Amino acid sequence: MHIGVAYADKFKRTWLTLDVPEGCTVREAIEHAGLRRQYPDIDLDNQRVGIFGKFTKPDAKVKDGDRVEIYRPITADPDTVPRRDEGV
């Protein structure tokens, strides 16, 4: 199966396309992509993951064409951070 895996930290974005075997899980796809070597701060036990922007569990099976995503924790409360002017 052909899938994509995406992750971004504060400084760098990574988008990888790879082939994985049938029955591969989200966790296995992330491991297969090697992102934990590139980004040692990834903690799949505490970070959320998803497929095409929808949260899922790390043991969910991926399908051909899926985009697996690893989400970073929110660092600012959007209710307390002042909005920036759109025209600036």
C-alpha positions in Angstrom: 0.0 0.0 0.0 1.2 3.5 -0.8 0.6 6.1 2.1 2.0 9.4 3.4 3.2 10.3 6.8 3.4 13.9 8.0 4.9 15.6 11.0 6.1 19.2 11.8 7.9 20.6 14.7 8.7 24.3 15.3 11.4 24.4 12.8 10.9 21.8 10.1 8.1 20.0 8.3 8.4 16.5 7.0 6.1 14.7 4.5 7.1 11.2 3.4 5.5 8.8 1.0 6.2 5.2 1.5 5.0 1.7 0.8 3.8 -0.4 3.7 2.4 -3.9 3.9 -1.3 -4.7 4.1 -2.6 -4.6 7.6 -0.1 -2.0 8.7 -1.2 0.2 11.7 -0.7 3.9 12.2 2.1 3.2 14.8 3.8 0.8 12.4 3.6 3.3 9.5 5.3 6.0 11.7 8.0 3.5 12.7 8.5 2.4 9.1 8.9 6.1 8.0 11.7 6.6 10.5 10.3 9.8 12.0 11.2 8.9 15.5 14.9 8.9 14.5 14.5 12.3 12.9 12.3 13.7 15.7 13.3 12.0 19.0 10.7 14.1 20.9 7.8 12.2 19.3 6.1 10.3 22.0 3.4 8.1 20.5 2.1 7.1 24.0 1.2 10.8 24.7 0.8 12.5 21.3 -2.4 12.2 19.3 -2.3 10.8 15.8 -4.8 10.9 12.9 -5.6 10.1 9.3 -6.5 13.0 7.0 -7.1 15.3 10.0 -9.3 13.0 12.0 -8.0 11.6 15.3 -7.5 7.9 15.4 -5.8 5.3 17.6 -2.2 4.2 16.9 -3.4 0.7 16.4 -5.9 1.6 13.7 -5.2 0.0 10.3 -4.2 2.3 7.4 -5.6 2.0 3.9 -4.0 2.6 0.6 -3.6 6.4 0.0 -4.0 7.4 3.6 -2.1 10.4 5.1 -1.0 9.6 8.6 -0.4 12.6 10.8 1.3 13.1 14.2 0.0 16.1 16.2 2.0 18.2 18.6 0.4 19.3 21.8 -1.2 22.8 21.8 1.2 25.2 23.5 -1.1 28.2 23.8 -4.7 28.4 24.9 -6.6 29.9 21.9 -9.1 31.4 24.2 -6.5 33.5 26.1 -4.1 34.4 23.3 -5.0 37.8 21.6 -5.9 37.5 18.0 -3.5 39.1 15.4 -4.9 41.6 13.0 -5.6 40.0 9.6 -4.4 43.1 7.8 -0.9 43.2 9.3 
